[in-house]
Amino acid sequence: MPGQWLLAGGLVASDGQVRKPMRFAFDRFKTVIEPGATVGIAAVLNRQVDMTGRTAAVFTTGGNVAPDRYCELLNGAG
């Protein structure tokens, strides 16, 4: 695959793990983030990536989630 040598690896997040970052983004940034776009934040919040002494930039996208589903996910974020 072209450009594959640029990749250092990948991360995954379960459905349950994406709820916490959705709530985090809403509470802290007042931003609606779609579930699939929260994987980067989930990796940091769930300590899948060692961020000790490091700074990260995580790009997210939002809005591609139905309002009722978004509320359902946030309410289950605990």
C-alpha positions as CSV (number, residue, x, y, z in Angstrom):
1,M,0.0,0.0,0.0
2,P,1.5,3.4,-1.0
3,G,2.6,5.4,2.0
4,Q,2.2,2.5,4.5
5,W,5.8,3.0,5.6
6,L,4.7,6.3,7.1
7,L,2.4,4.5,9.6
8,A,3.6,3.6,13.1
9,G,0.5,1.6,14.0
10,G,-3.1,2.0,14.7
11,L,-5.6,2.1,17.6
12,V,-9.1,0.9,18.1
13,A,-11.8,1.9,20.6
14,S,-14.9,-0.1,21.6
15,D,-18.4,1.5,21.4
16,G,-18.2,2.0,25.2
17,Q,-14.9,3.7,25.0
18,V,-16.1,6.3,22.5
19,R,-18.8,7.6,24.9
20,K,-16.4,9.1,27.4
21,P,-14.6,11.3,24.9
22,M,-17.9,12.4,23.4
23,R,-19.0,13.6,26.8
24,F,-15.5,15.1,27.5
25,A,-15.6,17.1,24.2
26,F,-19.1,18.3,24.9
27,D,-18.4,19.3,28.5
28,R,-15.0,20.9,28.0
29,F,-15.3,22.3,24.4
30,K,-19.1,22.5,23.8
31,T,-18.4,20.5,20.7
32,V,-20.5,17.7,19.1
33,I,-18.1,15.0,17.9
34,E,-19.3,11.9,16.0
35,P,-18.5,8.6,17.6
36,G,-15.9,7.4,15.0
37,A,-14.0,10.7,15.4
38,T,-13.4,10.2,19.1
39,V,-10.9,7.3,18.8
40,G,-7.9,9.6,19.1
41,I,-9.3,11.2,22.3
42,A,-10.3,7.8,23.6
43,A,-6.7,6.5,23.1
44,V,-5.4,9.3,25.3
45,L,-8.2,9.2,27.9
46,N,-7.9,5.4,28.2
47,R,-4.1,5.6,28.3
48,Q,-3.6,3.5,25.2
49,V,-0.9,6.0,24.3
50,D,1.8,7.0,26.8
51,M,1.5,10.8,26.9
52,T,4.0,11.3,29.8
53,G,5.9,14.5,29.0
54,R,4.3,14.8,25.6
55,T,1.8,17.0,23.8
56,A,-0.7,15.7,21.3
57,A,-2.9,17.2,18.7
58,V,-6.0,15.2,18.0
59,F,-8.2,16.0,15.0
60,T,-11.9,15.3,15.3
61,T,-15.0,15.8,13.1
62,G,-18.5,16.2,14.2
63,G,-22.1,16.5,13.3
64,N,-22.4,13.1,11.5
65,V,-24.6,11.7,14.3
66,A,-28.4,11.8,14.8
67,P,-29.4,14.1,17.7
68,D,-31.3,11.3,19.5
69,R,-28.4,8.9,19.1
70,Y,-26.0,11.6,20.3
71,C,-28.1,12.2,23.4
72,E,-28.3,8.4,24.0
73,L,-24.6,8.1,23.8
74,L,-23.9,11.0,26.1
75,N,-26.4,9.8,28.7
76,G,-24.6,6.5,28.8
77,A,-21.2,8.1,29.2
78,G,-21.2,8.0,33.0
